[in-house]
Amino acid sequence: MENLIDVSSFSIPNPFKKKDKPLPFAIPNPFKKKDMKPLPIETLFKLPSLLPSWPQGEGFASGIIDLGGLQVCQLSTFSKVWATREGGPDNLGATFFEPSSVPDGFSLLGFYSQSNNRPLSGWVLAGKDAKKEGALKEPIDYTLVWSSQSLKIKQDGVGYIWLPTPPDGYKAVGHIVTSSPEKPALNKILCVRSDFTDSSENDAWIWGAGNDINVYSTIPSVRGIQAMGIPTGTFIAQTNGAAGSTLACLKNAKANKTALPNSNQVKALIQAYSPRIYFHPDENYFPSSVTWFFKNGALLYTKGQESNPVAINSTGSNLPSGGGNDGAYWIDLPIDDAEKERVKKGDLQDANAYLQVKPMFGATFTDIAVWIFYPFNGPAKAKVEFFDVYLGKVGEHVGDWEHVTLRISNFNGELKGVYFSQHNKGVWMDASELEFENGNKPVAYSSLHGHASYPKPGLVLLGNGNIGIRGDTAKGKIFLDTGEKFSVVNADYMGSVYEEPPWLNYARKWGPKLSYKIEDEIKSVDKVLPGKLQTKFDNFVWSLPKEVLGEDGPIGPKVKASWLGDEINLQN
């Protein structure tokens, strides 16, 4: 029987937890030593619930995507080739796999590797020359990149990593791994014609042994809704501290977008994967809909006419459109103090999720950005070693836009990852690392007062050592199910199917820019700190970004960097 691991369609518990029973399917435990504890990768990941039957459409979730003559499919069944139990994230090693169960007519383009610190959940692409026009060719040779023969750590046998030598006009997009020193067969993996490739760069670190060898996942160098580069799911091995990539990624040569979901499929995706956002038990400032914010007294100010603010109508149609963030206009809370405090707290019952649906990675994936609006961002709280202190006005601002983004495979409609935005940065999490509730709905945690999104509850300290701004999250009783009330505000690839609300094209600030004496805020905190901590705290505050040291409202979703690009650590 074949030595197979299917990570997409199993329905059994972890088979490696009980040693007194035979395995219920035909895979030997790759780390079957009585003195070793099971590794996370020995658990095969699956979403909590089976995928639904998606509504009918042109090419979404059909299993195959045509890149303009080169067809690709996504493989998630693997045979283990070699593994190590040391090095890499959490010092648990990594495992290297050969993709298996390749459909008729398709060929391997590269092997798969993953760190051992999370459940096995990967995929790689296989290719087929649909038009028989030479989209794929065998390599003319292999170069041995690295061997583990002299590696002095725990490993399962010896591993050999090879780089294909492509013929002229072709590029290699993946490595091959063997457990013997003999060169692989030339037809083991194929190279790709150059017009179906694009440049790639290193992404996440998978494993390494000093400068001797480091293994990374790869990602297209240029990313965004118009970029056609496609990740292959393979890895790159670099030796002796080498920088840069010698492997290409794939490319959607004809910009074919038939695999993107239609409106009915988008609705089904939201019903399946809408995030559930939990608020801290001490949260005072909740989200609302934009309409509620406008109807409850939000005002538009014009520079030079500050004494004459204008009420904003419910759709925002009287907001200025076009232009840029030039300081000519801004939005603020009602003037009346009582109304101001009421609006600051938002209205969770009226909160609405605003969705942007966009193609990613040459239309082989769909990103659904789930935007949430908060009328007010509350004051920050700092941890100064053993002391917790509020920072006065530091961190406060009117109008707070936060989001999480779902990344969905257009091959089968499966959720592959979630991006959690965190002010001026964020983090991608693989689906295998997420918490789920109510089926396949990922859970996010909104930080106290700041509303940054995190995948797990607890404290995240934004600072150095034992001094920093607290990002407290907890699973309170109050949560927002973003699938209960949502609206798609943008899906450009569908043309005029969805109408953008007028407020989406407002490019100025959603809150005023106010200056205050930081020294006064620092002094109020210094009063409660022991003398030896005051200097440390003062230095920390002055190291904060300028946008934190002053009240300044954010710009809206459509003028943020991620709207047209990939999620990156430069959210503005």
N, C-alpha and C positions, 0 to 999 in steps of 0.2 A: 504494500500500500504506500501511497505517496506520503511524504513528511510535510503535511499541510497545516497551515493556520489560517482560518477564515475569520477576519475581523469584522465582517459586515453582517453575517446572517446566522450567528449562533444564538442559542437560547438556553445556556447552561451556566451553573455557577462555576467559580474558579476551580478547575480540575486539579490544581496543584496543591490544594490545601489538605487533602487526605492521601496518605501514602499507602494505606492498606487496601485500596481499591484500584482496579485497573482503570486507565484513562477511558472515558466514554467516547472518545473519537481518536482517530489515528494520528496522534502527534506525540512523540516522546518529549518528556520534560527536558528542555535544553540545559537546565542547571540541576540535574537530578543527583545531588550529593547530600547525604544525610546531615552533613554539618553546615549546610547553607540554608538560610531562610529564604522563603519565596520572595522574588523581586516583583515590584509593581508591573513590569512588562509581562510577567507570567499570567497576568489577568487580561483576558481579551475584552476590549471595550465595546459596548454597544449602547445606543441611546436607550433610555428607560422604556420607551414604547416603540412599537413597530411603526415604520413610516406609513402614512396614509396613502391611499390611491389618489394621486394628484389629478385635478381637472384636466381635460383634454387641451392640448396645445400643439404648436408646431414642432418644437424640438426639445423643450425642457424635460428633463428627467427621462430621456429616451435611452440613455446609456452610452451614446456615441455622439461626438461633436466633430463636425467637418471644419477644418481650418483652411479650406480652399484647395482640396485635393489630398491632403493628409488628414486622415481620420484618427481620432484618439479616443481611448476609453480609459476608465479609471479602475485600477486593480487594487484590491485590498486583501488578497489571499497570498500568504508568504510561506516559504520554506527557510528555516534558519540555516545559515552557512557558518557563522562564527560569532563568538561573543566574548566579552571581557566583563569582569565584575568590579573593576576599579577604574577610577578616573571619571571625568565628565561631571555633569550636574549631580550634586549630592554624593559624589564619589561612588556611584553604583555601577559605573561602566555603561556599555552600550551593546546592542545586538545588531548584526548585519544579516539581511534577508535577501533571498532571491524571490521575485514575484512569481506566482504560479497561477494555474487555471487561466491561462491566456486564451482568449477567444480565437477561433479559427480565422486565419488571415492576418492576425495582429502579431507584432513582434515586440520584444523587450527593448527599452531604450536605456535602462539603467536599473541598478539595484536599490534597495531601501535600507536605511539605518535609523535607529531611534535610541535615545537615552533610556536606560533601564529604570528611571525614576518615575515613570508614569505608565498606565496601561497601554498595551499595544493598540494603536489606532490609526496607523498610517495608510498611505496610498501612493501609488506611482502611476504614471501614464504609460500606456503602450500605444504603438502606432501602426497604421495600415496605409499602404500606398493605394488609395482608392482609385486613382486614374491611371495607375501603372505608368507613371511618367518619371520614375526615378526619384520620388520624394525621400526614399530610404535606401541606404546601401550598407553593405558589410564594411567594417573597418579593415584596413590593410595589415594591421598588426596591433599588438598591445605592448604597453610599457608598464613594468612593475613600478608602481608608485611607492609601495611600502609593504613590509612584511613584519608580522609580530613575533617572528622566530626568536629574537633576542629580547623580547619584552619581559621584564621581570615582575609581572603582576599576575593575578589570577585570571586565567583565560581558558576558554573552551577550545582546546586544540590550537592550531596556528592559522592565522588569517593572512590572506594576500589580497591587496587592493590594486587593481589594474586600471589603466587609462587607455581607452581605444585610440588608435591612430586613424583619423578619418581620411578618406580619399579626398582629392582636390574638389573644392566646391561643397564640401560637407563638414559638419561639426559634430563632435561628441557632446551628448547632453547628460551622460551618466557614467558612473564607474561600474565595474564588475568586481565581485569578491569571490574568492575561491578558498578552499581549505587545503589546497595542495599547490606546490610550486610550478606545476605545468601551466603553460599559457592556455587560456580558454579557447574554445573553438571560435573561429571568426564569425560564425553566424549566431553566436550566443546573444549578442545585442547588436542593434543597428545604429548607424549614424544618420543624421538628418540633413537634408539639403539646406544650404545656408539661408535661402529665402524663407524658410519655415523656422528660423531661429532668431533669437534676440539676445542681448547681453544680460548677464545675471550677476548677482553679487551674493556674498555670504549673508545668511540670515541668523538663525539660532545656532548656538554651539551645541553639538550633539555629544562629542567625546574628544578627549585628547590625552596625550602623554608628554607634557612639556612642549618644547619646540620640535620634538621628534615627529609628532603627528598630531594634527587637529582636524576634526571632522565637523562640518557645518551642513545645515540645510541651506538651500539656495532659493533666491527669489528674483524676479525680474528687476533690473536696475531702474527702469522707468515704469512707474505705476500710476494708475488713475483711470478715470472712466473712458478716456480716449486711447489709453495705452494698450497695445496688443500682445505684450509679452505674457507668457504662460508658465507658471512653475511646473516642473516635471514631477515633483515629489521625491526626487532622488537626492543624493548628498554629494558633497565635494570633500576630498581629502587633500590636505596641504601639509607639506613636510618642511622641516627646518625653518619654521617661522615665515614661510612664503606668504606674501600678500597677493590679493587679487584672485580672480577666478580663471581657470582654464576650461571651464565647462560653460556651454550656452544653455539658455532656456528655450522653450518653444515659442512660436509666434503664430497668431491668427492672421495668416497672410492676406486673406480677403476681407478681413473685418466682419466676418459672418456673425450675426447676432441672433440667429434663429433659435439658439438654445436658451435664451432669456425667458423668464416666466411672463405669461400674459396677466391681465388684471385678475382673472378668476384664480389663477395659480398663486399670485401674490397674496390674495386674501386667504387662501388655504395655508400658505406659509406662515402668515401672521397668526392664524388660529392654532397652528402647530407649535410655533416657537416664540410667541410673544413673551418677553422677559417679565418677571415679577420682581418689583423693586421694593425692598424692605427699608423702612425708616427707623432711625434710632429712637428708643423710647423717650428720650428727652428732646426730640426735634420740635421746634416751634415754627419753622418756616417751610410750608408745604407747597407743592406745585399747584398750578391752576391751568385753565385753558387761557390762551391769548385773548380770546373773546371776553372771558370773565374779567381779565385784567383791564381791558379797555372799557368795558361797561361800568366798572367800579371806580372810575375816576382817574385813570392814567392820563397824563398830560404830555403834550408835545411842546417842547421849548425850541425857540429859534434864537441863535446868537444875535445879540444886539436888541432883542425884544423880550428879554427875560421876564419883564413885568406883565407880559400878556400871553401866558400859555394857552394852548388850544386843546379842548377835549378831543380825544381820538374816537372815531366811530367804531362800531363793533367789528368790522372787517379790516380796519386799518387803511381804508381806501384814501383817507386824507393825509396819510404819511407821505413824505417825499420819497419818490423812487429814483433809481439811478444814482449817479454820483458815487462817492466813496466815503470813507470814514474821515471826514474833513473837519469835524467839530462844529458844523453849522447847525445841526439839530441834535436833540437828545430827548429821551423819554424820562419822565419822573413820576413819583407817586402823587396822590392827591395832596392838596395844600393843607387841608384840615388835619390836625394832629391825630384825632381819634380815627378818622377814615384812613389815614396813612398807616397807623398801626394795624388796623383790621386787614388792609390789603396786603401788608407785608406777610401776613400769616398764610396767604393763599386760600385755596378752596379745593381740597383733595377730591371731593365728590364731583367737581366740575372739571377736573384735570383731564387733559387730552394728550395722547401720544401723536406726534407728527412724524410721518415716515418719509424718508427719501430712499427710493429704490434705484440702485445704480449697477451697471455692469462692472466687473472687475476681472483682471487677468485675462484680457482678450475675450471677454464674455463667456468664460468657462465657469465663472462664479458670479453670484449675485450678492451684493452687500445691501442690507436693509438697515439704515441708520434710524434709530428710534430716539427722537428728540423730545425732551421734557422741558417745560418752561416753569421757572419759579419766580414769583414777583420779587423775592428778596433773598440775598445771601447773607447769613448771619455772621456775627463776630467770630473770629478765630480764637482758639484756645491753645496755649503753649504748654509743653512739658519741660520743666527746668529741673532736671534730675528728679528729686522726690516731690517737687511742687508742680501743681497744675494751676495755671492762671489764665484768665481771659485777657485778651489783648486790646481791650477798649474798642476803638473803631477799626482796628486793623482787620482786614478781611471782609468788611461789610461792603455791599454794593447793591444797587437796585438792578433788577433784571438778570436772571441767572439761567443760562442755557446749558443743559447737560445732555449727554447721549450715551447709549450703548449701541454697538453695531453687530448685527448677525451676519456671518459669512456662510453662504449656502452653496453647495456644489450643484452646478447645473447638469451634471451627469445623472444624478439620482434624486436631487432635492434634499439631501441630508445636510443637517447643520454641522459644520466643521469647526467653527470657532466663534468666539465673541470678543469684541473689543470693548474695554471699559475705559471711558474717558475720565481723566483726572486733572482738571484745570489745564495746565500747559503741557501735559503729557498724557500717557495712557498705557495700557498693556493689553496685548492679545493673549487669550487663553484658548488652548485646544479644547475641543468638546469633552475629551476624556478627563479634563481637570475641573469641569464645571459642576455646580450643584444644580439639581433639577427638581422641580415640583410639578404636580398636576400633568404628568406625562413628560413631554420633552421641552417644557418651558424652563429656560435657564433662570437662575436667581442672581440678582444684583443687590448690593448693599449701598445705600446712599449715606455718605458721611455726614455726621452731625453738623448742621448749619452750613457746611460748605458744599454738600450735595455731590461731591465726586463719587464715582462708581467703583466699587470693588467686588471681586468675586467671592470673597470670604469675609465673615465678621471678625472684628477684633480691632486692634490699634495699628495704624500705619503712621510712623513718625516721619514727618517731612523736615529733615534737618541733619545734624551731625552729632554722633555720640548720643548723649542723654538729653540733648536740648533740641527742640524742634516744635513745629506746629502739629498738633494732634489731628489725626484723621480717624475719628472714632466711628465705628460701625457696629451695629448689633441687630439681632433679629427681634424687633419689636412686634407688637400686635398689629401695627398699621402697615399696610403695603399697598402698592399700586400695581394692578394687573394691566399692563399696557395693551392687552388684547381686548379689554372691555370697551374702551372708547378710544378710537384712533382714526386718523385720516391720512391718506397718502397725499402729500403736498407736492411731490416731485418724482417723476419717473420719465425723464427726457426721452429715453429710447422708445417709449410708447406714443410719442407725438402728443396729441391733444386729449388723450384719454383722461388725464387728471388736470384739473385747473388749479393753478397756484393761487393761494390767498394773497391779497395785496400786501399784507405785512411782511411776507417772505422776501419781497424785493426792497425792503427798507434796509439800507446799507449803513446807517449810522448807529450810534450807541443806544442801547436799551436801558441806560441809566446815566445819571449825570457824573461828571468828573469833578470831584471835590478835593480840595487840599486842606490838610490840617497839620498841626505841629506834632510830628512824630515824637519829639522830645517829651511833650506832655504825656503821651500815651506810655512811653517808656518809664517816666518817673512814677506814674501811678502803679505800675507793676513792680518797680524796684522797691517800693515801700514794703512789700510783703515778702521780699526775698532776703536771705542772709547776704551779708556784704560780699562774700567770696563768689556768690553766684551772680551778683548784679553785673559785673563786667562781662562775664560769659554771655549772659542774656542780652546785654546791650549790643555786643558784637554780633550775636546771631540776628537780631532784628535788623541791624543795618546791612546785613548780608542778603536780606530778602530782596526779590525783584522789585523794581520801582512800581510796577502795577499793583503790588500788594500793599505798598506803603502809601496808601491814598485810596479814596473811594472812586472807582471808575467802572462804569457799566460796560458790559460786553457787547460785541457786535453779534448779529444774528447768525443763524446756521448757514445761510447761503453765501456769506462772505468769509467763512472760515476755510482754512486750507484744506480740510478733509472733504469739502463739498465736491470738488472736482478731482481730488487726489485720493491716495490711499490714506488710511489712518496712520499718522506719524506722530512723533513726539514733539510736534511744533504747533499744537492747537492754539489758536489765538482768540 
